[in-house]
Amino acid sequence: MELLGIKVGNGLGLGKCLFVDTKLPNINQEIATNLNEEITKVNEAIVKAIKDYEEIIASLTDEDLKSLTEFNKNVLISPSIKKDIENIINDKKCFGDLAIDIYFNNKIKQLENLDNNYLKERAKDVKDIRHKVLSKYYNIVEFNPDNLNEDVILVSHEMTANVLLTDNLKYIKGVVSELGGKTSHIGILTTSLGIPSVFGIDIKNLKANELIFIDGNKGIVETDLNENRLIQIKEKIASELELEKELEDIKEARTLDNYLFEVSANTGDLTELERISDIPLDGIGLFRTEFLYLNKTTPPNEDYLFEVYKSFASKLNGKQMIIRTLDIGGDKKCPYIDIGEETNPFLGYRAIRYCLDHQEFFKTSLKAILRASAFGNIAIMYPMISSIEEIRQANLILEEAKQELENNKINFNKNIKVGVMVEIPAIAAMADMVIEEVDFFSIGTNDLVQYSTAVDRGNPKISKLYEWFNPGVIRLIKNTIDATKKYEHKFVGMCGEMAADPLGIILLVGLGLDEFSVNINTVKKVKKYISLLNKKETEEFVKSLLNLKTVKEIEGRLSKFAEEKYGKFY
């Protein structure tokens, strides 16, 4: 039986179906009689959860997982958490599980109401922390991936990140979840770890210990595998392993007809500084500056920002590094960012909108970037741009920053390139006018798709509508790419998840994208896929897609083309 869900990617997986029960008992809503006992139980649960995270951190070698686990632990070691939950217990005369639930739900809502994507994603981490503490409170024995000794596909109603905090990933051949999507927390984590994943599957159709196959690139889960089908699947998986071996030596993304594309990395995480020398990336297509501002009580100063940018730029040895200016919203823990309450913060006072109203704050960040430009090939990118007026106003502040550095005889690249993220449909629609104001575009498909299709990508009920092969989205992307082609020295890149999708790569090569910027772990794979294509042939093929009216038609044609061109690697 073949089940169709939401494709998350990362290839193929074959293993026994292993159900991971992440459901918790119903919260006790009754009045508690022994409040001190409940306070003690909560404190013990927090201590046990911290100990769990500490043991996981000690065992991990993967830096991304270690960073995530340390964030979780740090939330729990906050000096106020036990006192705050104790106050809830005393105030409401409630059981500990309700107090835990209330406390963490308040934290989650605070983060979800912010107008910054990164901080909103942290809300999902807090959900996992809540789950961990409640599990300890109920004395539930949690699933421990370290105990695995055979290949499995993990299956759950709603998979949590806690399940994947392990170095014992070799037995986890895939993840299937009813809830979640491409850009959900667990979706981003499995992508980062390279674990094949399919979401949106009705798990009642799966049986425990049954051998199942998942294709993360196509969003398919197969059951009832006969001997002939198993042989085919194993051959496919062997081809994928062969692809992984071939990736070891890949250096560039050059098509069969000798066209060279750039494949850069998205980063901003200081733990990735050392890795950029070991991976054949062509630069950094998106440096997320918000990582440097979070969890601080005062804004980072110019010297700190300069040193970080300088260290990354120096490591790149002349390769381009595009630094996105601050893309952050309000956080009550950051007194230097005053947003206030908003009805719809996701469309609210954020990113460039905030920076243009706080010019000295903005100028400090620009001066740090300019100073670092003397030590490498750095470009500046403005996020959340919705009008040409905003670009011009930002550039005026940039000119003031340049003048101040000149007055102080500080070196910087006077001809630094300036571009914008194309993530708001209005900018994509008038790209031919916007490109006259800037040196480059970087298409942020994660938000462009969301805004174009009016789909909240974090809402599991409508996540199937979040499609970058929507004909309307494709037209906006094409319009953006076409706008740059009449300028010899201007370029267009993409820093959204679409740039790493095997089918998306075909479409983007055919449309004429110049630069692909992807998760650092997928740089080699994207280069390999590009090298298997003939650019001129792909352009002709993509022309034939532009009049198709449905996602199903477009995706079907792309899939057939991928099978033909990628062969055993698809």
C-alpha positions, 0 to 999 in steps of 0.5 A: 500500500502506498500512502501519500503525505508531505514530502520533507526530503533527505532521500530514502529509508527502509526499516521496521515501523517503530511507534513512538508514543509522545502523548501525555495523560490529560492534565489534572484540572481538580483542586489539589489538597497537598500543595507542598507535595505538588511543589516537590514533585515539580521540582524533582521533575525539573531536576530530572529533566535537566539531568537528562539534558546534561547526559545527552549533551555529554554524549553528543558530538553533533554541534547542532544537536548539542546547541539545541540541547543546551538551549533546552537545559538553559531554559530549565536552569533559569532561577525563576522557573521553580518559583514561578511554577510554585506561585501558580500552584499556590495561587490556583490550588492546582496539581503540578501538571497543570502548573507546568502546563500553564507556565510553559504555555505562557512562555510559548505564547510570548514567543509565538506572538513575536514578529521574528521567525527565529524566535517563533521557532524557539516556541517549538523548542519550549513545547519540547521542554514542556513535554520533557518536564511533564513526562518526568512529572508523570514518571513516564519512561521516555523513548531512548534512541540510544537503545536502538540496535536495528534499522527503524522508521520512527512513527508518531502522531506528533514527533518531538525533537527530544526523540532525535537528541542522540548520536545513535542516528545510524539506526534511524532510517526515517521519520513519519509523523501525522503532524508537521510540515516542511518548515515545522520544527521537526521538519527543519531538524530532520532536514539538518540531520539528513533523515528521510521524513514524510509528514501528514500520514495517517499512522493508523494505516501502519503496523508495529514492526512491519517493514516500511519504506519512505521516500522523503523526496516524493512524500511517499510511505510504502507498506506490504512490501513483497520480495520483488519490491524489496529488491527494487528498494534496496537497489535504490538505497544502494544508489543513494549511498553511492551518491553519498560517496560521490559527494566526497569529491565534488567541488563545483556545481557545473552542468553537463554543458559547462555552466557554473552555478554557485552553491553557498551556505545559510549560517549565522551559528558561531559553531559552524565557523570551523566547518566552512573550511571543510565544505566546498561551499562557494560562499555564505548566501545568508548570514543570519545576524539575529543569532548574535542578538538573542538571549542578551539583555543589551544589544551587542556592540559594534566591536563584537559584531565586527569581530564575528563578521570578520572571522567568518569573512576571513575564513572564506578567503575571498568568497562572498558573504551576504550578511542580512541586516537584523531580522528580529521582532520584539522580545520582552527580555530585550529592553533595547527592542520595544515592539509592543502588542500587535494584533498580527505581529507576523505582518507587523513591526519587524526587521527593516521596519523596526531598524528604519525607525531606530536609525542609530541602532541600525547604523551600529550594525551597518558600521560593523558590517562595513568594517568587516568588509575590509577583510573579505568579500562582504555584501549587505542584504535588507530583509522584509522590504516591501517598497522602494522607499524603504530601500532608499531610506536604508541606503541613506543610513548606510551612507551616513555609516560610511561617512562616519567611518571615513571621518574616523579614517576606518577602512571599509569597502566603499563599493560594497554590494547591497541587495534585498530579500525578495520575500514579500509578493509586492517586491517580486511583482515589481522586481524590474523596478526594484533591481534598479535600486540594488545590486542583487536579489535573494529570494526567501521562498519560506516566507514568499510562499507563505505570503503568496498563498496565505498559508501559515506554514506552522499550521498543520491543518493547512500545511499541505497548501504550502507549495512552492510549485504553486503556479502563482509562486513560480511566476513570482520567482520567474519575474524576480529572476528575469528582472536581473538578466538585463544587468551584467553585474547583478545576480539573483540567489535563493536562500529558502528551502526550495533551493535544496529540493531536487525538483526545485533545483531543476526548476531554478536552473531552468529559470536561470537562478545564479546562486543556491544558498542552502543548509551547510549539510546539503551543499554537496548534494545540491552541487551534485544534482546541478552537475547532472543537468544540462542547462539549455535542455533544462531551460527548454523543459521548464518553459513547458511547465509555465502554462501548467495550472496545478501543482500536481501537473507541475510536480508530476512533470518535474518528477519524471524529468528528475528520474530521467536526469538524476537516474539512480540518484533520484 
